[in-house]
Amino acid sequence: MLILNTPNIEGKKISEYFGLVTGEALLGANVYKDLFSGVRDVVGGRTSAYEEELKKARELALSSMQEKAEKLGANAILGVQIAYHNLGGTMGNTILVTMYGTAVHYE
């Protein structure tokens, strides 16, 4: 499956458009990771715990979007956009990653 953020595939003909496909991932960050990240933010440095959570969420959202496109018969997703949202709360943070693009079949 070809996944691009461009609106077309140079040198290829799009034979069919299947429409919008989406993928979402909602991950609750561990309370201990939240506390550790807060300390890291105060003293400086990277918050690797959050980076790992974002990576997991991005991979899950991508996989979900790809599965939906494959079910439609697509062999590519074009114009892919990714959005990250931090849904804070008193029990820690929840990370929401959304992806969307246009499922197509190219020759």
Number of C-alpha atoms within 10 A of each C-alpha: 12 14 16 16 14 13 12 16 13 7 7 9 11 13 9 13 16 14 13 17 20 22 21 21 20 19 18 16 17 16 13 11 17 17 12 15 19 13 13 14 12 8 9 10 10 11 16 13 15 17 11 11 18 20 12 16 22 23 16 20 22 22 17 17 23 24 15 16 25 16 8 15 14 22 16 22 30 20 15 20 14 16 11 14 11 13 13 11 8 6 11 16 17 17 19 19 24 20 21 22 25 22 29 23 20 17 9
